[in-house]
Amino acid sequence: MTLPLPTPDPRARRRLEIGLALLADGQPAEAADAIRAAIEIAPGDVEIHYALGQALEAAGGDAAAAYRATLELDPEDRMGAAVRLALIGAAPAPAQLPEAHVRTLFDQYAPRFEASLVDALHYRGPALLRRAVDRVAPATLSVDGHLDILDLGCGTGLAGAAFADRRRRLDGIDLSLGMILQAMARKLYDRLEPGEIVAALAGWPERYDLILAADVAVYIGDLAPLFAAVRPVLRPGGWFALTAESHDGEGWRLGGRHRYLHSPGYLAAVAAATGFAVTEVEAAWARTENGTPLPGWVAVLRAA
């Protein structure tokens, strides 16, 4: 159960706003001073401690104590302090982003998600998945061209919309209730379930021809639990299609944007260990950052 954060103190919040404005203006040391003044007023405010960590990090100082204080005040880690600790080398990289952090992020993001992602970041993950699936699983392979589909991390339903004409049944899971409510408005899904993907799949009653994971792997470092949870929910010979961001090394690593990067070799190893054959892997970018496409790949795996 996620506990509510304390009600913010208006005086502390005014000082926090000044600090954040200074930070945005390129004055991190002055920002840290303003934020420390806010902490003196409201020492239990999680967001203020996190902001102090950001300011100290930008100033080249020791931000670890501020991030640890954030975690002590909010062990569920809605701010993602554990991620920052890992990125500054003060803690190991977590195997996935904290659930509360992802849920909070997307609950806040849901009303403007599509405008931001599609218009500003040129997101095309669902289109990449559709193109890849149509290559390896054309409509001629099924009697009526339709598939039973499960959309993991369904968000507002962008991937569901991309596969609307191929669905016999379409279900979705997402950690954010705010996103689920947006997806419901599309009236495409037969079932929508809020929850963490791996836990939800453990008791999932349906079986599918195709499971989609558009922009899901970027929030998970160790993909083995996800792949292992997906495999029993697929029918024999079913497909698992996903997008990810890539890096030139081996395995997985945590990137500076709070997103995980995975090598194609890592994908192949995890697939083999969890009962999948790699049908296709294509280098492709799914979104941009500051106008620059982010290296990535789209893959289709088949249940052995």
C-alpha positions as YAML, in Angstrom:
chain: A
units: angstrom
residues:
- id: 1
  name: MET
  ca: [0.00, 0.00, 0.00]
- id: 2
  name: THR
  ca: [1.34, 3.42, -0.99]
- id: 3
  name: LEU
  ca: [1.14, 5.85, 1.91]
- id: 4
  name: PRO
  ca: [0.39, 9.54, 1.20]
- id: 5
  name: LEU
  ca: [3.20, 12.04, 1.60]
- id: 6
  name: PRO
  ca: [2.83, 14.78, 4.25]
- id: 7
  name: THR
  ca: [1.02, 17.97, 3.24]
- id: 8
  name: PRO
  ca: [3.64, 20.45, 1.94]
- id: 9
  name: ASP
  ca: [4.43, 23.56, 4.01]
- id: 10
  name: PRO
  ca: [3.74, 26.65, 1.82]
- id: 11
  name: ARG
  ca: [6.73, 28.56, 3.21]
- id: 12
  name: ALA
  ca: [9.08, 25.70, 2.47]
- id: 13
  name: ARG
  ca: [7.60, 25.26, -0.98]
- id: 14
  name: ARG
  ca: [8.25, 28.91, -1.83]
- id: 15
  name: ARG
  ca: [11.91, 28.44, -0.99]
- id: 16
  name: LEU
  ca: [11.96, 25.19, -2.96]
- id: 17
  name: GLU
  ca: [10.55, 27.00, -5.98]
- id: 18
  name: ILE
  ca: [13.28, 29.63, -5.68]
- id: 19
  name: GLY
  ca: [15.88, 26.87, -5.48]
- id: 20
  name: LEU
  ca: [14.53, 25.05, -8.51]
- id: 21
  name: ALA
  ca: [14.45, 28.30, -10.49]
- id: 22
  name: LEU
  ca: [18.10, 28.93, -9.59]
- id: 23
  name: LEU
  ca: [18.96, 25.37, -10.58]
- id: 24
  name: ALA
  ca: [17.23, 25.79, -13.94]
- id: 25
  name: ASP
  ca: [19.14, 29.06, -14.39]
- id: 26
  name: GLY
  ca: [22.47, 27.28, -13.99]
- id: 27
  name: GLN
  ca: [23.20, 28.35, -10.41]
- id: 28
  name: PRO
  ca: [23.29, 25.02, -8.53]
- id: 29
  name: ALA
  ca: [25.28, 26.23, -5.49]
- id: 30
  name: GLU
  ca: [22.83, 29.08, -4.86]
- id: 31
  name: ALA
  ca: [19.98, 26.63, -5.49]
- id: 32
  name: ALA
  ca: [21.33, 24.30, -2.81]
- id: 33
  name: ASP
  ca: [21.41, 27.16, -0.29]
- id: 34
  name: ALA
  ca: [17.77, 28.03, -1.00]
- id: 35
  name: ILE
  ca: [16.71, 24.40, -0.76]
- id: 36
  name: ARG
  ca: [18.55, 23.93, 2.55]
- id: 37
  name: ALA
  ca: [16.50, 26.84, 3.89]
- id: 38
  name: ALA
  ca: [13.37, 24.97, 2.81]
- id: 39
  name: ILE
  ca: [14.53, 21.83, 4.64]
- id: 40
  name: GLU
  ca: [14.95, 23.83, 7.86]
- id: 41
  name: ILE
  ca: [11.26, 24.70, 7.65]
- id: 42
  name: ALA
  ca: [10.01, 21.28, 6.52]
- id: 43
  name: PRO
  ca: [12.59, 18.59, 7.34]
- id: 44
  name: GLY
  ca: [10.12, 15.83, 6.51]
- id: 45
  name: ASP
  ca: [9.38, 16.96, 2.94]
- id: 46
  name: VAL
  ca: [10.62, 14.23, 0.61]
- id: 47
  name: GLU
  ca: [10.63, 16.34, -2.55]
- id: 48
  name: ILE
  ca: [12.80, 19.02, -0.94]
- id: 49
  name: HIS
  ca: [15.47, 16.52, 0.09]
- id: 50
  name: TYR
  ca: [15.45, 15.07, -3.43]
- id: 51
  name: ALA
  ca: [15.78, 18.56, -4.91]
- id: 52
  name: LEU
  ca: [18.77, 19.21, -2.66]
- id: 53
  name: GLY
  ca: [20.38, 16.09, -4.08]
- id: 54
  name: GLN
  ca: [19.77, 17.36, -7.60]
- id: 55
  name: ALA
  ca: [21.29, 20.75, -6.80]
- id: 56
  name: LEU
  ca: [24.35, 19.25, -5.10]
- id: 57
  name: GLU
  ca: [24.81, 16.80, -7.96]
- id: 58
  name: ALA
  ca: [24.72, 19.66, -10.47]
- id: 59
  name: ALA
  ca: [27.16, 21.65, -8.35]
- id: 60
  name: GLY
  ca: [29.63, 18.77, -8.27]
- id: 61
  name: GLY
  ca: [29.10, 18.21, -4.55]
- id: 62
  name: ASP
  ca: [28.22, 15.17, -2.45]
- id: 63
  name: ALA
  ca: [24.55, 14.47, -3.16]
- id: 64
  name: ALA
  ca: [24.43, 11.00, -1.58]
- id: 65
  name: ALA
  ca: [23.31, 12.14, 1.88]
- id: 66
  name: ALA
  ca: [20.38, 14.08, 0.42]
- id: 67
  name: TYR
  ca: [19.24, 11.11, -1.66]
- id: 68
  name: ARG
  ca: [19.60, 8.76, 1.30]
- id: 69
  name: ALA
  ca: [17.50, 11.14, 3.40]
- id: 70
  name: THR
  ca: [14.87, 11.01, 0.64]
- id: 71
  name: LEU
  ca: [14.81, 7.22, 0.86]
- id: 72
  name: GLU
  ca: [14.59, 7.24, 4.65]
- id: 73
  name: LEU
  ca: [11.54, 9.50, 4.49]
- id: 74
  name: ASP
  ca: [9.92, 7.53, 1.67]
- id: 75
  name: PRO
  ca: [11.13, 3.89, 1.52]
- id: 76
  name: GLU
  ca: [8.80, 3.22, -1.41]
- id: 77
  name: ASP
  ca: [10.94, 5.75, -3.32]
- id: 78
  name: ARG
  ca: [8.41, 7.72, -5.32]
- id: 79
  name: MET
  ca: [11.14, 10.20, -6.30]
- id: 80
  name: GLY
  ca: [13.60, 7.60, -7.62]
- id: 81
  name: ALA
  ca: [16.36, 8.42, -5.13]
- id: 82
  name: ALA
  ca: [17.79, 4.89, -5.39]
- id: 83
  name: VAL
  ca: [18.30, 5.48, -9.10]
- id: 84
  name: ARG
  ca: [20.20, 8.71, -8.47]
- id: 85
  name: LEU
  ca: [22.38, 6.98, -5.86]
- id: 86
  name: ALA
  ca: [23.28, 4.35, -8.44]
- id: 87
  name: LEU
  ca: [24.02, 6.92, -11.13]
- id: 88
  name: ILE
  ca: [26.42, 8.86, -8.89]
- id: 89
  name: GLY
  ca: [28.18, 5.64, -7.90]
- id: 90
  name: ALA
  ca: [26.91, 5.58, -4.32]
- id: 91
  name: ALA
  ca: [24.89, 2.35, -4.63]
- id: 92
  name: PRO
  ca: [24.51, -0.61, -7.01]
- id: 93
  name: ALA
  ca: [22.12, -0.20, -9.92]
- id: 94
  name: PRO
  ca: [18.69, -1.61, -9.04]
- id: 95
  name: ALA
  ca: [17.42, -4.47, -11.22]
- id: 96
  name: GLN
  ca: [14.44, -2.30, -12.17]
- id: 97
  name: LEU
  ca: [13.06, 1.12, -11.33]
- id: 98
  name: PRO
  ca: [11.12, 1.35, -8.04]
- id: 99
  name: GLU
  ca: [7.46, 0.55, -8.65]
- id: 100
  name: ALA
  ca: [6.26, 3.58, -6.70]
- id: 101
  name: HIS
  ca: [8.54, 5.84, -8.75]
- id: 102
  name: VAL
  ca: [7.21, 4.56, -12.07]
- id: 103
  name: ARG
  ca: [3.59, 4.64, -10.86]
- id: 104
  name: THR
  ca: [3.92, 8.21, -9.58]
- id: 105
  name: LEU
  ca: [5.67, 9.36, -12.74]
- id: 106
  name: PHE
  ca: [3.00, 8.02, -15.07]
- id: 107
  name: ASP
  ca: [0.00, 8.89, -12.91]
- id: 108
  name: GLN
  ca: [1.21, 12.51, -13.15]
- id: 109
  name: TYR
  ca: [2.12, 12.15, -16.82]
- id: 110
  name: ALA
  ca: [-1.07, 10.43, -18.03]
- id: 111
  name: PRO
  ca: [-3.14, 13.50, -19.07]
- id: 112
  name: ARG
  ca: [-0.35, 14.87, -21.30]
- id: 113
  name: PHE
  ca: [1.38, 11.59, -22.13]
- id: 114
  name: GLU
  ca: [0.50, 11.27, -25.79]
- id: 115
  name: ALA
  ca: [1.11, 14.91, -26.68]
- id: 116
  name: SER
  ca: [4.50, 14.80, -25.02]
- id: 117
  name: LEU
  ca: [5.61, 11.41, -26.24]
- id: 118
  name: VAL
  ca: [4.26, 11.40, -29.78]
- id: 119
  name: ASP
  ca: [4.50, 15.08, -30.69]
- id: 120
  name: ALA
  ca: [7.60, 16.16, -28.77]
- id: 121
  name: LEU
  ca: [9.64, 12.93, -28.67]
- id: 122
  name: HIS
  ca: [8.43, 11.45, -32.00]
- id: 123
  name: TYR
  ca: [7.62, 8.14, -30.35]
- id: 124
  name: ARG
  ca: [7.06, 5.30, -32.80]
- id: 125
  name: GLY
  ca: [7.41, 2.15, -30.70]
- id: 126
  name: PRO
  ca: [3.94, 0.73, -31.52]
- id: 127
  name: ALA
  ca: [4.49, 1.27, -35.26]
- id: 128
  name: LEU
  ca: [7.83, -0.56, -35.04]
- id: 129
  name: LEU
  ca: [6.17, -3.47, -33.25]
- id: 130
  name: ARG
  ca: [3.37, -3.66, -35.80]
- id: 131
  name: ARG
  ca: [5.79, -3.70, -38.71]
- id: 132
  name: ALA
  ca: [7.94, -6.40, -37.09]
- id: 133
  name: VAL
  ca: [4.98, -8.59, -36.15]
- id: 134
  name: ASP
  ca: [3.45, -8.33, -39.61]
- id: 135
  name: ARG
  ca: [6.74, -9.58, -41.07]
- id: 136
  name: VAL
  ca: [7.02, -12.66, -38.87]
- id: 137
  name: ALA
  ca: [3.32, -13.30, -38.17]
- id: 138
  name: PRO
  ca: [1.34, -12.14, -41.22]
- id: 139
  name: ALA
  ca: [-2.43, -12.28, -41.09]
- id: 140
  name: THR
  ca: [-2.39, -15.29, -43.43]
- id: 141
  name: LEU
  ca: [-1.00, -17.46, -40.59]
- id: 142
  name: SER
  ca: [-4.26, -17.33, -38.63]
- id: 143
  name: VAL
  ca: [-7.65, -18.47, -39.85]
- id: 144
  name: ASP
  ca: [-9.26, -15.02, -39.78]
- id: 145
  name: GLY
  ca: [-6.11, -12.86, -39.55]
- id: 146
  name: HIS
  ca: [-6.85, -12.01, -35.91]
- id: 147
  name: LEU
  ca: [-4.89, -12.68, -32.73]
- id: 148
  name: ASP
  ca: [-5.46, -12.77, -28.99]
- id: 149
  name: ILE
  ca: [-3.13, -10.00, -27.78]
- id: 150
  name: LEU
  ca: [-1.85, -8.89, -24.37]
- id: 151
  name: ASP
  ca: [-0.39, -5.38, -24.16]
- id: 152
  name: LEU
  ca: [2.14, -5.09, -21.30]
- id: 153
  name: GLY
  ca: [2.71, -1.59, -19.95]
- id: 154
  name: CYS
  ca: [-0.20, -0.58, -22.13]
- id: 155
  name: GLY
  ca: [-0.10, 3.08, -21.09]
- id: 156
  name: THR
  ca: [-2.79, 5.09, -22.84]
- id: 157
  name: GLY
  ca: [-3.32, 2.36, -25.43]
- id: 158
  name: LEU
  ca: [-1.02, 3.43, -28.25]
- id: 159
  name: ALA
  ca: [0.15, -0.12, -28.95]
- id: 160
  name: GLY
  ca: [-3.39, -1.43, -28.67]
- id: 161
  name: ALA
  ca: [-4.50, 1.10, -31.28]
- id: 162
  name: ALA
  ca: [-1.66, 0.04, -33.59]
- id: 163
  name: PHE
  ca: [-2.93, -3.56, -33.48]
- id: 164
  name: ALA
  ca: [-6.67, -2.81, -33.34]
- id: 165
  name: ASP
  ca: [-7.43, -4.38, -36.71]
- id: 166
  name: ARG
  ca: [-5.61, -7.61, -35.80]
- id: 167
  name: ARG
  ca: [-7.19, -8.19, -32.43]
- id: 168
  name: ARG
  ca: [-9.60, -10.96, -31.63]
- id: 169
  name: ARG
  ca: [-9.10, -10.20, -27.96]
- id: 170
  name: LEU
  ca: [-7.03, -7.36, -26.54]
- id: 171
  name: ASP
  ca: [-6.07, -7.09, -22.86]
- id: 172
  name: GLY
  ca: [-3.69, -4.72, -21.11]
- id: 173
  name: ILE
  ca: [-1.69, -4.33, -17.89]
- id: 174
  name: ASP
  ca: [-0.12, -1.14, -16.59]
- id: 175
  name: LEU
  ca: [1.37, -0.07, -13.27]
- id: 176
  name: SER
  ca: [-0.32, 3.36, -13.47]
- id: 177
  name: LEU
  ca: [-4.05, 3.66, -12.81]
- id: 178
  name: GLY
  ca: [-3.95, 7.04, -14.52]
- id: 179
  name: MET
  ca: [-2.73, 5.38, -17.71]
- id: 180
  name: ILE
  ca: [-5.32, 2.61, -17.41]
- id: 181
  name: LEU
  ca: [-8.09, 5.21, -17.27]
- id: 182
  name: GLN
  ca: [-6.75, 6.83, -20.45]
- id: 183
  name: ALA
  ca: [-6.64, 3.46, -22.21]
- id: 184
  name: MET
  ca: [-10.21, 2.68, -21.16]
- id: 185
  name: ALA
  ca: [-11.39, 5.72, -23.07]
- id: 186
  name: ARG
  ca: [-10.26, 4.12, -26.34]
- id: 187
  name: LYS
  ca: [-12.82, 1.32, -25.92]
- id: 188
  name: LEU
  ca: [-10.45, -1.17, -27.58]
- id: 189
  name: TYR
  ca: [-9.54, -3.40, -24.66]
- id: 190
  name: ASP
  ca: [-11.50, -6.36, -23.38]
- id: 191
  name: ARG
  ca: [-9.70, -6.27, -20.02]
- id: 192
  name: LEU
  ca: [-7.46, -3.67, -18.41]
- id: 193
  name: GLU
  ca: [-5.65, -4.45, -15.19]
- id: 194
  name: PRO
  ca: [-3.56, -2.08, -13.03]
- id: 195
  name: GLY
  ca: [-0.53, -3.74, -11.50]
- id: 196
  name: GLU
  ca: [3.12, -4.71, -11.71]
- id: 197
  name: ILE
  ca: [3.57, -6.88, -14.80]
- id: 198
  name: VAL
  ca: [5.46, -9.87, -13.40]
- id: 199
  name: ALA
  ca: [3.20, -10.17, -10.35]
- id: 200
  name: ALA
  ca: [0.06, -9.79, -12.46]
- id: 201
  name: LEU
  ca: [1.12, -12.47, -14.96]
- id: 202
  name: ALA
  ca: [1.70, -15.01, -12.20]
- id: 203
  name: GLY
  ca: [-2.04, -15.49, -11.82]
- id: 204
  name: TRP
  ca: [-3.19, -14.43, -15.28]
- id: 205
  name: PRO
  ca: [-6.03, -16.67, -16.56]
- id: 206
  name: GLU
  ca: [-5.86, -16.01, -20.32]
- id: 207
  name: ARG
  ca: [-3.44, -17.30, -22.99]
- id: 208
  name: TYR
  ca: [-2.35, -15.31, -26.03]
- id: 209
  name: ASP
  ca: [-1.00, -15.54, -29.55]
- id: 210
  name: LEU
  ca: [0.93, -12.29, -29.18]
- id: 211
  name: ILE
  ca: [2.27, -10.30, -26.23]
- id: 212
  name: LEU
  ca: [3.49, -6.73, -26.74]
- id: 213
  name: ALA
  ca: [5.91, -4.72, -24.61]
- id: 214
  name: ALA
  ca: [6.40, -1.28, -26.16]
- id: 215
  name: ASP
  ca: [8.83, 0.86, -24.15]
- id: 216
  name: VAL
  ca: [8.65, -1.48, -21.15]
- id: 217
  name: ALA
  ca: [12.20, -2.85, -21.08]
- id: 218
  name: VAL
  ca: [13.59, 0.65, -20.53]
- id: 219
  name: TYR
  ca: [12.22, 0.54, -16.97]
- id: 220
  name: ILE
  ca: [13.66, -2.92, -16.20]
- id: 221
  name: GLY
  ca: [17.33, -3.85, -16.05]
- id: 222
  name: ASP
  ca: [17.22, -7.60, -15.46]
- id: 223
  name: LEU
  ca: [14.78, -8.87, -18.10]
- id: 224
  name: ALA
  ca: [14.87, -12.53, -17.01]
- id: 225
  name: PRO
  ca: [11.90, -12.30, -14.57]
- id: 226
  name: LEU
  ca: [9.80, -10.54, -17.24]
- id: 227
  name: PHE
  ca: [10.59, -13.10, -19.94]
- id: 228
  name: ALA
  ca: [9.98, -15.98, -17.54]
- id: 229
  name: ALA
  ca: [6.59, -14.51, -16.56]
- id: 230
  name: VAL
  ca: [5.57, -13.94, -20.19]
- id: 231
  name: ARG
  ca: [6.40, -17.44, -21.47]
- id: 232
  name: PRO
  ca: [3.59, -19.40, -19.67]
- id: 233
  name: VAL
  ca: [0.97, -16.86, -20.79]
- id: 234
  name: LEU
  ca: [1.78, -17.44, -24.47]
- id: 235
  name: ARG
  ca: [0.29, -20.30, -26.43]
- id: 236
  name: PRO
  ca: [2.82, -22.69, -28.01]
- id: 237
  name: GLY
  ca: [4.38, -20.93, -30.97]
- id: 238
  name: GLY
  ca: [3.14, -17.53, -29.80]
- id: 239
  name: TRP
  ca: [5.11, -14.32, -30.23]
- id: 240
  name: PHE
  ca: [6.57, -11.83, -27.76]
- id: 241
  name: ALA
  ca: [7.40, -8.48, -29.38]
- id: 242
  name: LEU
  ca: [9.24, -5.70, -27.56]
- id: 243
  name: THR
  ca: [11.28, -2.55, -28.02]
- id: 244
  name: ALA
  ca: [14.32, -1.48, -26.03]
- id: 245
  name: GLU
  ca: [17.14, 1.04, -26.01]
- id: 246
  name: SER
  ca: [20.63, -0.28, -26.69]
- id: 247
  name: HIS
  ca: [24.26, 0.31, -25.80]
- id: 248
  name: ASP
  ca: [27.56, -0.86, -27.26]
- id: 249
  name: GLY
  ca: [28.64, -3.00, -24.30]
- id: 250
  name: GLU
  ca: [27.37, -6.27, -22.91]
- id: 251
  name: GLY
  ca: [24.40, -7.03, -20.67]
- id: 252
  name: TRP
  ca: [22.26, -4.22, -19.29]
- id: 253
  name: ARG
  ca: [23.07, -0.93, -17.66]
- id: 254
  name: LEU
  ca: [21.23, 2.01, -16.14]
- id: 255
  name: GLY
  ca: [21.30, 5.16, -18.26]
- id: 256
  name: GLY
  ca: [21.30, 8.75, -17.08]
- id: 257
  name: ARG
  ca: [17.68, 9.37, -18.04]
- id: 258
  name: HIS
  ca: [16.42, 6.77, -15.52]
- id: 259
  name: ARG
  ca: [16.06, 4.30, -18.40]
- id: 260
  name: TYR
  ca: [17.82, 0.97, -18.90]
- id: 261
  name: LEU
  ca: [19.86, 0.02, -21.94]
- id: 262
  name: HIS
  ca: [20.21, -3.58, -23.17]
- id: 263
  name: SER
  ca: [22.55, -5.16, -25.68]
- id: 264
  name: PRO
  ca: [21.13, -7.48, -28.37]
- id: 265
  name: GLY
  ca: [23.45, -10.21, -27.08]
- id: 266
  name: TYR
  ca: [21.87, -9.92, -23.65]
- id: 267
  name: LEU
  ca: [18.42, -10.23, -25.22]
- id: 268
  name: ALA
  ca: [19.43, -13.43, -27.02]
- id: 269
  name: ALA
  ca: [20.89, -14.96, -23.86]
- id: 270
  name: VAL
  ca: [17.82, -14.21, -21.74]
- id: 271
  name: ALA
  ca: [15.50, -15.44, -24.49]
- id: 272
  name: ALA
  ca: [17.32, -18.76, -24.74]
- id: 273
  name: ALA
  ca: [17.29, -19.21, -20.97]
- id: 274
  name: THR
  ca: [13.54, -18.62, -20.70]
- id: 275
  name: GLY
  ca: [12.20, -20.75, -23.55]
- id: 276
  name: PHE
  ca: [12.18, -18.34, -26.49]
- id: 277
  name: ALA
  ca: [13.73, -18.38, -29.94]
- id: 278
  name: VAL
  ca: [14.76, -15.01, -31.39]
- id: 279
  name: THR
  ca: [12.80, -14.64, -34.62]
- id: 280
  name: GLU
  ca: [13.91, -11.11, -35.44]
- id: 281
  name: VAL
  ca: [16.02, -8.30, -34.01]
- id: 282
  name: GLU
  ca: [16.21, -5.01, -35.88]
- id: 283
  name: ALA
  ca: [18.19, -1.93, -34.91]
- id: 284
  name: ALA
  ca: [15.65, 0.90, -34.70]
- id: 285
  name: TRP
  ca: [15.02, 4.02, -32.67]
- id: 286
  name: ALA
  ca: [11.67, 4.32, -30.90]
- id: 287
  name: ARG
  ca: [11.93, 7.95, -29.70]
- id: 288
  name: THR
  ca: [14.16, 11.00, -29.70]
- id: 289
  name: GLU
  ca: [15.79, 13.01, -26.94]
- id: 290
  name: ASN
  ca: [16.52, 16.70, -27.63]
- id: 291
  name: GLY
  ca: [15.84, 15.98, -31.28]
- id: 292
  name: THR
  ca: [18.31, 13.07, -31.49]
- id: 293
  name: PRO
  ca: [17.09, 9.49, -32.10]
- id: 294
  name: LEU
  ca: [18.04, 7.14, -29.25]
- id: 295
  name: PRO
  ca: [19.71, 3.89, -30.42]
- id: 296
  name: GLY
  ca: [17.56, 0.86, -29.80]
- id: 297
  name: TRP
  ca: [16.08, -2.28, -31.22]
- id: 298
  name: VAL
  ca: [12.79, -4.02, -31.85]
- id: 299
  name: ALA
  ca: [12.65, -7.79, -31.38]
- id: 300
  name: VAL
  ca: [10.17, -10.58, -31.93]
- id: 301
  name: LEU
  ca: [10.64, -13.78, -29.93]
- id: 302
  name: ARG
  ca: [8.75, -17.03, -30.43]
- id: 303
  name: ALA
  ca: [7.74, -19.40, -27.66]
- id: 304
  name: ALA
  ca: [9.60, -22.66, -28.13]
...
